[in-house]
Amino acid sequence: MTRYGMLVDTRKCVGCHACRMACQHQNNLPADVSFITFHDRESGAFPSVRTETVPTQCMQCDDAPCAAVCPTKATYVDENKTVRVDRDRCIGCRYCIAACPYGARSVDPATGIVDKCRLCVAKADPAKHPTNCVSACPAGVRIFGDLDDPSSEVSRAIAATNAQPLASDLLSHAKFYFVR
């Protein structure tokens, strides 16, 4: 079985938002809705200050807290361990927003429906879907692939960089790994 995940190398991210704009375009999102959020962080003390831009989105948790609290099962984990939203079943209660430890949910203001990263890169057919967050990044920040295939580019990159989930202490088992 395929278990999709991603490596995000924050050392390369320049905060250009190309991934966010590609995502909005790919998913036909209004300008005020985004599945990717940017967090700028500083560490150190002057004159040795280090800045970091961290793009975050749904981490595709194996044990997704958002799915566990959804009263209509609109949020669910499919057979490939991808967290999905059935927009027809969503009642807009926002329990999933409260449960998500990553703040990775968005509300469509026109419909009140909650949505999130759809992992469109997993079904990327260059002829039909030429742009997604991975392909749009000019800095090569993101690597996508099958985490269960040790020879996949993403698995090799995670091993080589010792990438970790943002909150590795959580029991949600996020499938997005970050190099920081």
TABEL-V553269 format. One record per pair of residues at least 12 apart in sequence whose C-alpha atoms are under 6 Angstrom apart, sorted by the first residue. I is the first residue (numbers start at 1). GAP is how many residues later the second one is. If there is no record, write none. Layout:
{{I;GAP} {I;GAP}}
This chain:
{{2;78} {2;144} {3;77} {3;143} {3;144} {3;145} {4;141} {4;142} {4;143} {5;139} {5;140} {5;142} {5;170} {5;171} {6;137} {6;138} {6;170} {7;135} {7;136} {7;169} {7;170} {7;171} {8;133} {8;134} {8;170} {9;132} {9;169} {9;170} {10;44} {10;169} {10;170} {12;129} {13;128} {15;38} {18;118} {18;119} {19;114} {19;117} {19;118} {20;16} {22;110} {22;111} {23;109} {23;110} {35;22} {35;81} {35;82} {36;20} {36;21} {37;18} {37;19} {38;16} {38;17} {39;14} {39;15} {40;12} {40;13} {57;47} {58;46} {58;59} {59;115} {59;116} {59;117} {60;22} {60;23} {60;114} {60;115} {61;111} {61;112} {61;113} {61;114} {62;111} {63;109} {64;108} {65;34} {66;30} {66;33} {66;34} {74;12} {74;15} {74;16} {92;20} {92;21} {92;22} {163;14} {163;15} {163;16} {164;13} {164;14} {165;12} {165;13}}
